[in-house]
Amino acid sequence: MSECPLTPRQLDCLRLAALSNKQVARRLGIRLQTVKNHWTAIHRRLGTFNRAQAMILAQREGWLSAPDFEAGEARHEVEEY
């Protein structure tokens, strides 16, 4: 197991990878743009191009295990206006 290059908050985003960015922002109490910034940093640090690759790498390296990832009921929410 190698040392994880991600910050604790980036790991929080990775745990919630099955959710939409908007759902992650709500869950973590941060702005949507902050979530997007975290994902950009995650991919840059890990050399990945999508969430699936990042999740697989995190599992393979032992930074997170499958039970650590939260399942998302739906990737897209219906907004109330």
PDB file of N, CA, C and O in Angstrom:
ATOM      1  N   MET A   1       0.845  -1.175   0.000  1.00  0.00           N
ATOM      2  CA  MET A   1       0.000   0.000   0.000  1.00  0.00           C
ATOM      3  C   MET A   1       0.889   1.235   0.000  1.00  0.00           C
ATOM      4  O   MET A   1       1.769   1.382   0.848  1.00  0.00           O
ATOM      5  N   SER A   2       0.647   2.122  -0.961  1.00  0.00           N
ATOM      6  CA  SER A   2       1.418   3.353  -1.037  1.00  0.00           C
ATOM      7  C   SER A   2       0.706   4.454  -0.256  1.00  0.00           C
ATOM      8  O   SER A   2      -0.474   4.340   0.078  1.00  0.00           O
ATOM      9  N   GLU A   3       1.450   5.518   0.025  1.00  0.00           N
ATOM     10  CA  GLU A   3       0.860   6.646   0.731  1.00  0.00           C
ATOM     11  C   GLU A   3      -0.119   7.367  -0.185  1.00  0.00           C
ATOM     12  O   GLU A   3       0.178   7.603  -1.356  1.00  0.00           O
ATOM     13  N   CYS A   4      -1.262   7.708   0.338  1.00  0.00           N
ATOM     14  CA  CYS A   4      -2.308   8.352  -0.450  1.00  0.00           C
ATOM     15  C   CYS A   4      -1.933   9.809  -0.718  1.00  0.00           C
ATOM     16  O   CYS A   4      -1.636  10.552   0.217  1.00  0.00           O
ATOM     17  N   PRO A   5      -1.945  10.221  -1.984  1.00  0.00           N
ATOM     18  CA  PRO A   5      -1.592  11.600  -2.318  1.00  0.00           C
ATOM     19  C   PRO A   5      -2.750  12.588  -2.178  1.00  0.00           C
ATOM     20  O   PRO A   5      -2.587  13.779  -2.444  1.00  0.00           O
ATOM     21  N   LEU A   6      -3.905  12.101  -1.765  1.00  0.00           N
ATOM     22  CA  LEU A   6      -5.082  12.951  -1.691  1.00  0.00           C
ATOM     23  C   LEU A   6      -5.273  13.535  -0.298  1.00  0.00           C
ATOM     24  O   LEU A   6      -4.871  12.940   0.702  1.00  0.00           O
ATOM     25  N   THR A   7      -5.893  14.712  -0.251  1.00  0.00           N
ATOM     26  CA  THR A   7      -6.236  15.325   1.029  1.00  0.00           C
ATOM     27  C   THR A   7      -7.456  14.602   1.604  1.00  0.00           C
ATOM     28  O   THR A   7      -8.154  13.897   0.876  1.00  0.00           O
ATOM     29  N   PRO A   8      -7.715  14.769   2.890  1.00  0.00           N
ATOM     30  CA  PRO A   8      -8.915  14.145   3.463  1.00  0.00           C
ATOM     31  C   PRO A   8     -10.197  14.567   2.748  1.00  0.00           C
ATOM     32  O   PRO A   8     -11.094  13.742   2.570  1.00  0.00           O
ATOM     33  N   ARG A   9     -10.307  15.828   2.334  1.00  0.00           N
ATOM     34  CA  ARG A   9     -11.510  16.295   1.662  1.00  0.00           C
ATOM     35  C   ARG A   9     -11.634  15.691   0.265  1.00  0.00           C
ATOM     36  O   ARG A   9     -12.738  15.391  -0.190  1.00  0.00           O
ATOM     37  N   GLN A  10     -10.509  15.516  -0.409  1.00  0.00           N
ATOM     38  CA  GLN A  10     -10.529  14.855  -1.711  1.00  0.00           C
ATOM     39  C   GLN A  10     -10.970  13.410  -1.562  1.00  0.00           C
ATOM     40  O   GLN A  10     -11.702  12.894  -2.407  1.00  0.00           O
ATOM     41  N   LEU A  11     -10.534  12.752  -0.498  1.00  0.00           N
ATOM     42  CA  LEU A  11     -10.991  11.384  -0.233  1.00  0.00           C
ATOM     43  C   LEU A  11     -12.495  11.356   0.036  1.00  0.00           C
ATOM     44  O   LEU A  11     -13.178  10.416  -0.368  1.00  0.00           O
ATOM     45  N   ASP A  12     -13.013  12.378   0.715  1.00  0.00           N
ATOM     46  CA  ASP A  12     -14.461  12.471   0.929  1.00  0.00           C
ATOM     47  C   ASP A  12     -15.199  12.513  -0.405  1.00  0.00           C
ATOM     48  O   ASP A  12     -16.209  11.832  -0.584  1.00  0.00           O
ATOM     49  N   CYS A  13     -14.693  13.313  -1.339  1.00  0.00           N
ATOM     50  CA  CYS A  13     -15.312  13.394  -2.674  1.00  0.00           C
ATOM     51  C   CYS A  13     -15.229  12.044  -3.373  1.00  0.00           C
ATOM     52  O   CYS A  13     -16.187  11.615  -4.015  1.00  0.00           O
ATOM     53  N   LEU A  14     -14.104  11.382  -3.252  1.00  0.00           N
ATOM     54  CA  LEU A  14     -13.925  10.085  -3.895  1.00  0.00           C
ATOM     55  C   LEU A  14     -14.889   9.054  -3.319  1.00  0.00           C
ATOM     56  O   LEU A  14     -15.424   8.226  -4.055  1.00  0.00           O
ATOM     57  N   ARG A  15     -15.113   9.099  -2.019  1.00  0.00           N
ATOM     58  CA  ARG A  15     -16.079   8.181  -1.391  1.00  0.00           C
ATOM     59  C   ARG A  15     -17.485   8.377  -1.953  1.00  0.00           C
ATOM     60  O   ARG A  15     -18.286   7.443  -1.994  1.00  0.00           O
ATOM     61  N   LEU A  16     -17.768   9.596  -2.381  1.00  0.00           N
ATOM     62  CA  LEU A  16     -19.097   9.943  -2.879  1.00  0.00           C
ATOM     63  C   LEU A  16     -19.141   9.977  -4.404  1.00  0.00           C
ATOM     64  O   LEU A  16     -20.011  10.629  -4.983  1.00  0.00           O
ATOM     65  N   ALA A  17     -18.226   9.292  -5.050  1.00  0.00           N
ATOM     66  CA  ALA A  17     -18.084   9.354  -6.507  1.00  0.00           C
ATOM     67  C   ALA A  17     -19.334   8.913  -7.258  1.00  0.00           C
ATOM     68  O   ALA A  17     -19.526   9.312  -8.407  1.00  0.00           O
ATOM     69  N   ALA A  18     -20.177   8.110  -6.651  1.00  0.00           N
ATOM     70  CA  ALA A  18     -21.389   7.642  -7.331  1.00  0.00           C
ATOM     71  C   ALA A  18     -22.469   8.719  -7.386  1.00  0.00           C
ATOM     72  O   ALA A  18     -23.460   8.569  -8.099  1.00  0.00           O
ATOM     73  N   LEU A  19     -22.283   9.793  -6.642  1.00  0.00           N
ATOM     74  CA  LEU A  19     -23.257  10.877  -6.614  1.00  0.00           C
ATOM     75  C   LEU A  19     -22.878  11.958  -7.625  1.00  0.00           C
ATOM     76  O   LEU A  19     -21.735  12.019  -8.078  1.00  0.00           O
ATOM     77  N   SER A  20     -23.826  12.792  -7.968  1.00  0.00           N
ATOM     78  CA  SER A  20     -23.535  13.928  -8.838  1.00  0.00           C
ATOM     79  C   SER A  20     -22.725  14.965  -8.054  1.00  0.00           C
ATOM     80  O   SER A  20     -22.703  14.943  -6.824  1.00  0.00           O
ATOM     81  N   ASN A  21     -22.073  15.855  -8.764  1.00  0.00           N
ATOM     82  CA  ASN A  21     -21.318  16.915  -8.098  1.00  0.00           C
ATOM     83  C   ASN A  21     -22.214  17.729  -7.180  1.00  0.00           C
ATOM     84  O   ASN A  21     -21.809  18.097  -6.077  1.00  0.00           O
ATOM     85  N   LYS A  22     -23.422  18.009  -7.627  1.00  0.00           N
ATOM     86  CA  LYS A  22     -24.360  18.786  -6.820  1.00  0.00           C
ATOM     87  C   LYS A  22     -24.705  18.044  -5.528  1.00  0.00           C
ATOM     88  O   LYS A  22     -24.772  18.651  -4.459  1.00  0.00           O
ATOM     89  N   GLN A  23     -24.922  16.731  -5.628  1.00  0.00           N
ATOM     90  CA  GLN A  23     -25.222  15.929  -4.441  1.00  0.00           C
ATOM     91  C   GLN A  23     -24.030  15.887  -3.488  1.00  0.00           C
ATOM     92  O   GLN A  23     -24.200  15.950  -2.271  1.00  0.00           O
ATOM     93  N   VAL A  24     -22.830  15.782  -4.042  1.00  0.00           N
ATOM     94  CA  VAL A  24     -21.620  15.777  -3.208  1.00  0.00           C
ATOM     95  C   VAL A  24     -21.506  17.111  -2.475  1.00  0.00           C
ATOM     96  O   VAL A  24     -21.228  17.140  -1.276  1.00  0.00           O
ATOM     97  N   ALA A  25     -21.718  18.201  -3.183  1.00  0.00           N
ATOM     98  CA  ALA A  25     -21.636  19.530  -2.566  1.00  0.00           C
ATOM     99  C   ALA A  25     -22.620  19.645  -1.400  1.00  0.00           C
ATOM    100  O   ALA A  25     -22.267  20.137  -0.329  1.00  0.00           O
ATOM    101  N   ARG A  26     -23.834  19.194  -1.613  1.00  0.00           N
ATOM    102  CA  ARG A  26     -24.837  19.244  -0.537  1.00  0.00           C
ATOM    103  C   ARG A  26     -24.428  18.374   0.641  1.00  0.00           C
ATOM    104  O   ARG A  26     -24.515  18.791   1.796  1.00  0.00           O
ATOM    105  N   ARG A  27     -23.983  17.161   0.337  1.00  0.00           N
ATOM    106  CA  ARG A  27     -23.616  16.213   1.395  1.00  0.00           C
ATOM    107  C   ARG A  27     -22.452  16.739   2.233  1.00  0.00           C
ATOM    108  O   ARG A  27     -22.441  16.578   3.454  1.00  0.00           O
ATOM    109  N   LEU A  28     -21.466  17.372   1.576  1.00  0.00           N
ATOM    110  CA  LEU A  28     -20.280  17.849   2.285  1.00  0.00           C
ATOM    111  C   LEU A  28     -20.415  19.293   2.777  1.00  0.00           C
ATOM    112  O   LEU A  28     -19.562  19.781   3.518  1.00  0.00           O
ATOM    113  N   GLY A  29     -21.481  19.969   2.367  1.00  0.00           N
ATOM    114  CA  GLY A  29     -21.685  21.347   2.805  1.00  0.00           C
ATOM    115  C   GLY A  29     -20.689  22.318   2.181  1.00  0.00           C
ATOM    116  O   GLY A  29     -20.253  23.274   2.823  1.00  0.00           O
ATOM    117  N   ILE A  30     -20.333  22.060   0.915  1.00  0.00           N
ATOM    118  CA  ILE A  30     -19.393  22.924   0.211  1.00  0.00           C
ATOM    119  C   ILE A  30     -20.015  23.371  -1.110  1.00  0.00           C
ATOM    120  O   ILE A  30     -21.045  22.842  -1.529  1.00  0.00           O
ATOM    121  N   ARG A  31     -19.389  24.340  -1.756  1.00  0.00           N
ATOM    122  CA  ARG A  31     -19.906  24.848  -3.022  1.00  0.00           C
ATOM    123  C   ARG A  31     -19.673  23.850  -4.148  1.00  0.00           C
ATOM    124  O   ARG A  31     -18.749  23.037  -4.098  1.00  0.00           O
ATOM    125  N   LEU A  32     -20.517  23.925  -5.154  1.00  0.00           N
ATOM    126  CA  LEU A  32     -20.393  23.071  -6.329  1.00  0.00           C
ATOM    127  C   LEU A  32     -19.032  23.249  -6.993  1.00  0.00           C
ATOM    128  O   LEU A  32     -18.404  22.264  -7.381  1.00  0.00           O
ATOM    129  N   GLN A  33     -18.571  24.481  -7.128  1.00  0.00           N
ATOM    130  CA  GLN A  33     -17.272  24.728  -7.762  1.00  0.00           C
ATOM    131  C   GLN A  33     -16.139  24.095  -6.960  1.00  0.00           C
ATOM    132  O   GLN A  33     -15.148  23.652  -7.541  1.00  0.00           O
ATOM    133  N   THR A  34     -16.269  24.046  -5.648  1.00  0.00           N
ATOM    134  CA  THR A  34     -15.248  23.400  -4.813  1.00  0.00           C
ATOM    135  C   THR A  34     -15.183  21.912  -5.106  1.00  0.00           C
ATOM    136  O   THR A  34     -14.094  21.341  -5.166  1.00  0.00           O
ATOM    137  N   VAL A  35     -16.335  21.274  -5.291  1.00  0.00           N
ATOM    138  CA  VAL A  35     -16.357  19.852  -5.647  1.00  0.00           C
ATOM    139  C   VAL A  35     -15.647  19.646  -6.987  1.00  0.00           C
ATOM    140  O   VAL A  35     -14.832  18.735  -7.130  1.00  0.00           O
ATOM    141  N   LYS A  36     -15.960  20.493  -7.959  1.00  0.00           N
ATOM    142  CA  LYS A  36     -15.308  20.383  -9.271  1.00  0.00           C
ATOM    143  C   LYS A  36     -13.800  20.571  -9.148  1.00  0.00           C
ATOM    144  O   LYS A  36     -13.027  19.870  -9.800  1.00  0.00           O
ATOM    145  N   ASN A  37     -13.386  21.520  -8.311  1.00  0.00           N
ATOM    146  CA  ASN A  37     -11.951  21.734  -8.093  1.00  0.00           C
ATOM    147  C   ASN A  37     -11.301  20.508  -7.464  1.00  0.00           C
ATOM    148  O   ASN A  37     -10.188  20.132  -7.831  1.00  0.00           O
ATOM    149  N   HIS A  38     -12.000  19.883  -6.511  1.00  0.00           N
ATOM    150  CA  HIS A  38     -11.473  18.660  -5.886  1.00  0.00           C
ATOM    151  C   HIS A  38     -11.301  17.562  -6.932  1.00  0.00           C
ATOM    152  O   HIS A  38     -10.282  16.871  -6.938  1.00  0.00           O
ATOM    153  N   TRP A  39     -12.291  17.393  -7.822  1.00  0.00           N
ATOM    154  CA  TRP A  39     -12.186  16.343  -8.837  1.00  0.00           C
ATOM    155  C   TRP A  39     -11.043  16.614  -9.807  1.00  0.00           C
ATOM    156  O   TRP A  39     -10.361  15.682 -10.233  1.00  0.00           O
ATOM    157  N   THR A  40     -10.827  17.873 -10.158  1.00  0.00           N
ATOM    158  CA  THR A  40      -9.699  18.214 -11.028  1.00  0.00           C
ATOM    159  C   THR A  40      -8.391  17.836 -10.340  1.00  0.00           C
ATOM    160  O   THR A  40      -7.503  17.250 -10.960  1.00  0.00           O
ATOM    161  N   ALA A  41      -8.277  18.174  -9.054  1.00  0.00           N
ATOM    162  CA  ALA A  41      -7.068  17.853  -8.292  1.00  0.00           C
ATOM    163  C   ALA A  41      -6.891  16.347  -8.132  1.00  0.00           C
ATOM    164  O   ALA A  41      -5.773  15.842  -8.235  1.00  0.00           O
ATOM    165  N   ILE A  42      -7.978  15.629  -7.881  1.00  0.00           N
ATOM    166  CA  ILE A  42      -7.916  14.172  -7.735  1.00  0.00           C
ATOM    167  C   ILE A  42      -7.361  13.548  -9.012  1.00  0.00           C
ATOM    168  O   ILE A  42      -6.439  12.734  -8.959  1.00  0.00           O
ATOM    169  N   HIS A  43      -7.920  13.927 -10.155  1.00  0.00           N
ATOM    170  CA  HIS A  43      -7.461  13.344 -11.418  1.00  0.00           C
ATOM    171  C   HIS A  43      -6.023  13.733 -11.726  1.00  0.00           C
ATOM    172  O   HIS A  43      -5.264  12.922 -12.254  1.00  0.00           O
ATOM    173  N   ARG A  44      -5.642  14.956 -11.404  1.00  0.00           N
ATOM    174  CA  ARG A  44      -4.262  15.386 -11.638  1.00  0.00           C
ATOM    175  C   ARG A  44      -3.294  14.581 -10.766  1.00  0.00           C
ATOM    176  O   ARG A  44      -2.262  14.116 -11.249  1.00  0.00           O
ATOM    177  N   ARG A  45      -3.625  14.421  -9.504  1.00  0.00           N
ATOM    178  CA  ARG A  45      -2.737  13.707  -8.572  1.00  0.00           C
ATOM    179  C   ARG A  45      -2.661  12.210  -8.861  1.00  0.00           C
ATOM    180  O   ARG A  45      -1.610  11.592  -8.693  1.00  0.00           O
ATOM    181  N   LEU A  46      -3.778  11.632  -9.295  1.00  0.00           N
ATOM    182  CA  LEU A  46      -3.802  10.187  -9.524  1.00  0.00           C
ATOM    183  C   LEU A  46      -3.488   9.804 -10.966  1.00  0.00           C
ATOM    184  O   LEU A  46      -3.216   8.638 -11.249  1.00  0.00           O
ATOM    185  N   GLY A  47      -3.523  10.764 -11.873  1.00  0.00           N
ATOM    186  CA  GLY A  47      -3.301  10.460 -13.280  1.00  0.00           C
ATOM    187  C   GLY A  47      -4.472   9.724 -13.902  1.00  0.00           C
ATOM    188  O   GLY A  47      -4.299   8.922 -14.819  1.00  0.00           O
ATOM    189  N   THR A  48      -5.667  10.002 -13.395  1.00  0.00           N
ATOM    190  CA  THR A  48      -6.874   9.351 -13.900  1.00  0.00           C
ATOM    191  C   THR A  48      -7.660  10.323 -14.771  1.00  0.00           C
ATOM    192  O   THR A  48      -7.420  11.530 -14.759  1.00  0.00           O
ATOM    193  N   PHE A  49      -8.602   9.767 -15.525  1.00  0.00           N
ATOM    194  CA  PHE A  49      -9.407  10.585 -16.429  1.00  0.00           C
ATOM    195  C   PHE A  49     -10.893  10.585 -16.090  1.00  0.00           C
ATOM    196  O   PHE A  49     -11.659  11.383 -16.629  1.00  0.00           O
ATOM    197  N   ASN A  50     -11.301   9.678 -15.188  1.00  0.00           N
ATOM    198  CA  ASN A  50     -12.707   9.644 -14.798  1.00  0.00           C
ATOM    199  C   ASN A  50     -12.834   9.052 -13.392  1.00  0.00           C
ATOM    200  O   ASN A  50     -11.868   8.550 -12.819  1.00  0.00           O
ATOM    201  N   ARG A  51     -14.035   9.126 -12.866  1.00  0.00           N
ATOM    202  CA  ARG A  51     -14.272   8.673 -11.494  1.00  0.00           C
ATOM    203  C   ARG A  51     -14.043   7.179 -11.324  1.00  0.00           C
ATOM    204  O   ARG A  51     -13.523   6.738 -10.300  1.00  0.00           O
ATOM    205  N   ALA A  52     -14.428   6.407 -12.321  1.00  0.00           N
ATOM    206  CA  ALA A  52     -14.246   4.956 -12.222  1.00  0.00           C
ATOM    207  C   ALA A  52     -12.769   4.609 -12.078  1.00  0.00           C
ATOM    208  O   ALA A  52     -12.403   3.779 -11.245  1.00  0.00           O
ATOM    209  N   GLN A  53     -11.928   5.234 -12.880  1.00  0.00           N
ATOM    210  CA  GLN A  53     -10.490   4.976 -12.777  1.00  0.00           C
ATOM    211  C   GLN A  53      -9.969   5.372 -11.397  1.00  0.00           C
ATOM    212  O   GLN A  53      -9.170   4.650 -10.801  1.00  0.00           O
ATOM    213  N   ALA A  54     -10.419   6.510 -10.896  1.00  0.00           N
ATOM    214  CA  ALA A  54      -9.968   6.970  -9.578  1.00  0.00           C
ATOM    215  C   ALA A  54     -10.404   6.004  -8.483  1.00  0.00           C
ATOM    216  O   ALA A  54      -9.635   5.707  -7.568  1.00  0.00           O
ATOM    217  N   MET A  55     -11.641   5.512  -8.577  1.00  0.00           N
ATOM    218  CA  MET A  55     -12.147   4.571  -7.581  1.00  0.00           C
ATOM    219  C   MET A  55     -11.362   3.255  -7.615  1.00  0.00           C
ATOM    220  O   MET A  55     -11.014   2.704  -6.570  1.00  0.00           O
ATOM    221  N   ILE A  56     -11.094   2.768  -8.804  1.00  0.00           N
ATOM    222  CA  ILE A  56     -10.349   1.511  -8.949  1.00  0.00           C
ATOM    223  C   ILE A  56      -8.942   1.664  -8.385  1.00  0.00           C
ATOM    224  O   ILE A  56      -8.463   0.794  -7.658  1.00  0.00           O
ATOM    225  N   LEU A  57      -8.284   2.764  -8.720  1.00  0.00           N
ATOM    226  CA  LEU A  57      -6.931   2.997  -8.224  1.00  0.00           C
ATOM    227  C   LEU A  57      -6.915   3.094  -6.701  1.00  0.00           C
ATOM    228  O   LEU A  57      -6.033   2.531  -6.053  1.00  0.00           O
ATOM    229  N   ALA A  58      -7.887   3.805  -6.127  1.00  0.00           N
ATOM    230  CA  ALA A  58      -7.955   3.948  -4.669  1.00  0.00           C
ATOM    231  C   ALA A  58      -8.146   2.599  -3.985  1.00  0.00           C
ATOM    232  O   ALA A  58      -7.568   2.345  -2.928  1.00  0.00           O
ATOM    233  N   GLN A  59      -8.955   1.736  -4.590  1.00  0.00           N
ATOM    234  CA  GLN A  59      -9.138   0.391  -4.028  1.00  0.00           C
ATOM    235  C   GLN A  59      -7.871  -0.435  -4.170  1.00  0.00           C
ATOM    236  O   GLN A  59      -7.444  -1.091  -3.220  1.00  0.00           O
ATOM    237  N   ARG A  60      -7.271  -0.405  -5.352  1.00  0.00           N
ATOM    238  CA  ARG A  60      -6.072  -1.198  -5.608  1.00  0.00           C
ATOM    239  C   ARG A  60      -4.919  -0.801  -4.684  1.00  0.00           C
ATOM    240  O   ARG A  60      -4.164  -1.656  -4.221  1.00  0.00           O
ATOM    241  N   GLU A  61      -4.789   0.502  -4.420  1.00  0.00           N
ATOM    242  CA  GLU A  61      -3.706   0.992  -3.568  1.00  0.00           C
ATOM    243  C   GLU A  61      -4.020   0.875  -2.078  1.00  0.00           C
ATOM    244  O   GLU A  61      -3.148   1.096  -1.238  1.00  0.00           O
ATOM    245  N   GLY A  62      -5.273   0.525  -1.750  1.00  0.00           N
ATOM    246  CA  GLY A  62      -5.650   0.346  -0.357  1.00  0.00           C
ATOM    247  C   GLY A  62      -6.022   1.629   0.367  1.00  0.00           C
ATOM    248  O   GLY A  62      -6.111   1.640   1.595  1.00  0.00           O
ATOM    249  N   TRP A  63      -6.242   2.721  -0.381  1.00  0.00           N
ATOM    250  CA  TRP A  63      -6.622   3.984   0.256  1.00  0.00           C
ATOM    251  C   TRP A  63      -8.076   3.956   0.677  1.00  0.00           C
ATOM    252  O   TRP A  63      -8.445   4.569   1.679  1.00  0.00           O
ATOM    253  N   LEU A  64      -8.907   3.250  -0.079  1.00  0.00           N
ATOM    254  CA  LEU A  64     -10.321   3.065   0.234  1.00  0.00           C
ATOM    255  C   LEU A  64     -10.698   1.637  -0.133  1.00  0.00           C
ATOM    256  O   LEU A  64     -10.101   1.041  -1.029  1.00  0.00           O
ATOM    257  N   SER A  65     -11.687   1.095   0.559  1.00  0.00           N
ATOM    258  CA  SER A  65     -12.186  -0.225   0.189  1.00  0.00           C
ATOM    259  C   SER A  65     -13.608  -0.068  -0.341  1.00  0.00           C
ATOM    260  O   SER A  65     -14.224   0.983  -0.162  1.00  0.00           O
ATOM    261  N   ALA A  66     -14.121  -1.085  -0.980  1.00  0.00           N
ATOM    262  CA  ALA A  66     -15.453  -1.013  -1.588  1.00  0.00           C
ATOM    263  C   ALA A  66     -16.523  -0.510  -0.615  1.00  0.00           C
ATOM    264  O   ALA A  66     -17.341   0.322  -1.005  1.00  0.00           O
ATOM    265  N   PRO A  67     -16.548  -0.986   0.645  1.00  0.00           N
ATOM    266  CA  PRO A  67     -17.582  -0.481   1.563  1.00  0.00           C
ATOM    267  C   PRO A  67     -17.443   1.012   1.878  1.00  0.00           C
ATOM    268  O   PRO A  67     -18.395   1.632   2.352  1.00  0.00           O
ATOM    269  N   ASP A  68     -16.260   1.599   1.617  1.00  0.00           N
ATOM    270  CA  ASP A  68     -16.074   3.025   1.883  1.00  0.00           C
ATOM    271  C   ASP A  68     -16.858   3.896   0.910  1.00  0.00           C
ATOM    272  O   ASP A  68     -17.219   5.026   1.237  1.00  0.00           O
ATOM    273  N   PHE A  69     -17.122   3.374  -0.286  1.00  0.00           N
ATOM    274  CA  PHE A  69     -17.826   4.156  -1.300  1.00  0.00           C
ATOM    275  C   PHE A  69     -19.314   4.143  -1.017  1.00  0.00           C
ATOM    276  O   PHE A  69     -19.899   3.092  -0.757  1.00  0.00           O
ATOM    277  N   GLU A  70     -19.923   5.318  -1.071  1.00  0.00           N
ATOM    278  CA  GLU A  70     -21.364   5.412  -0.863  1.00  0.00           C
ATOM    279  C   GLU A  70     -22.074   5.271  -2.200  1.00  0.00           C
ATOM    280  O   GLU A  70     -21.715   5.921  -3.182  1.00  0.00           O
ATOM    281  N   ALA A  71     -23.072   4.424  -2.222  1.00  0.00           N
ATOM    282  CA  ALA A  71     -23.843   4.234  -3.450  1.00  0.00           C
ATOM    283  C   ALA A  71     -24.819   5.388  -3.620  1.00  0.00           C
ATOM    284  O   ALA A  71     -25.454   5.842  -2.668  1.00  0.00           O
ATOM    285  N   GLY A  72     -24.915   5.834  -4.831  1.00  0.00           N
ATOM    286  CA  GLY A  72     -25.863   6.902  -5.128  1.00  0.00           C
ATOM    287  C   GLY A  72     -27.142   6.307  -5.686  1.00  0.00           C
ATOM    288  O   GLY A  72     -27.107   5.439  -6.558  1.00  0.00           O
ATOM    289  N   GLU A  73     -28.258   6.774  -5.184  1.00  0.00           N
ATOM    290  CA  GLU A  73     -29.537   6.266  -5.681  1.00  0.00           C
ATOM    291  C   GLU A  73     -29.760   6.743  -7.111  1.00  0.00           C
ATOM    292  O   GLU A  73     -30.247   5.992  -7.956  1.00  0.00           O
ATOM    293  N   ALA A  74     -29.404   7.985  -7.371  1.00  0.00           N
ATOM    294  CA  ALA A  74     -29.601   8.534  -8.708  1.00  0.00           C
ATOM    295  C   ALA A  74     -28.506   9.569  -8.973  1.00  0.00           C
ATOM    296  O   ALA A  74     -28.188  10.388  -8.111  1.00  0.00           O
ATOM    297  N   ARG A  75     -27.946   9.519 -10.157  1.00  0.00           N
ATOM    298  CA  ARG A  75     -26.915  10.488 -10.524  1.00  0.00           C
ATOM    299  C   ARG A  75     -27.524  11.841 -10.841  1.00  0.00           C
ATOM    300  O   ARG A  75     -26.862  12.870 -10.706  1.00  0.00           O
ATOM    301  N   HIS A  76     -28.780  11.846 -11.261  1.00  0.00           N
ATOM    302  CA  HIS A  76     -29.423  13.094 -11.657  1.00  0.00           C
ATOM    303  C   HIS A  76     -30.634  13.341 -10.777  1.00  0.00           C
ATOM    304  O   HIS A  76     -31.482  12.469 -10.586  1.00  0.00           O
ATOM    305  N   GLU A  77     -30.689  14.546 -10.253  1.00  0.00           N
ATOM    306  CA  GLU A  77     -31.823  14.900  -9.412  1.00  0.00           C
ATOM    307  C   GLU A  77     -32.768  15.788 -10.192  1.00  0.00           C
ATOM    308  O   GLU A  77     -32.367  16.483 -11.125  1.00  0.00           O
ATOM    309  N   VAL A  78     -34.021  15.754  -9.800  1.00  0.00           N
ATOM    310  CA  VAL A  78     -34.996  16.676 -10.363  1.00  0.00           C
ATOM    311  C   VAL A  78     -35.014  17.895  -9.449  1.00  0.00           C
ATOM    312  O   VAL A  78     -35.256  17.791  -8.247  1.00  0.00           O
ATOM    313  N   GLU A  79     -34.757  19.038 -10.041  1.00  0.00           N
ATOM    314  CA  GLU A  79     -34.727  20.282  -9.279  1.00  0.00           C
ATOM    315  C   GLU A  79     -36.137  20.824  -9.092  1.00  0.00           C
ATOM    316  O   GLU A  79     -36.949  20.773 -10.016  1.00  0.00           O
ATOM    317  N   GLU A  80     -36.427  21.332  -7.929  1.00  0.00           N
ATOM    318  CA  GLU A  80     -37.705  21.975  -7.683  1.00  0.00           C
ATOM    319  C   GLU A  80     -37.522  23.468  -7.913  1.00  0.00           C
ATOM    320  O   GLU A  80     -36.564  24.071  -7.429  1.00  0.00           O
ATOM    321  N   TYR A  81     -38.438  24.045  -8.646  1.00  0.00           N
ATOM    322  CA  TYR A  81     -38.371  25.484  -8.941  1.00  0.00           C
ATOM    323  C   TYR A  81     -39.488  26.217  -8.283  1.00  0.00           C
ATOM    324  O   TYR A  81     -39.592  27.436  -8.420  1.00  0.00           O
TER     325      TYR A  81
END
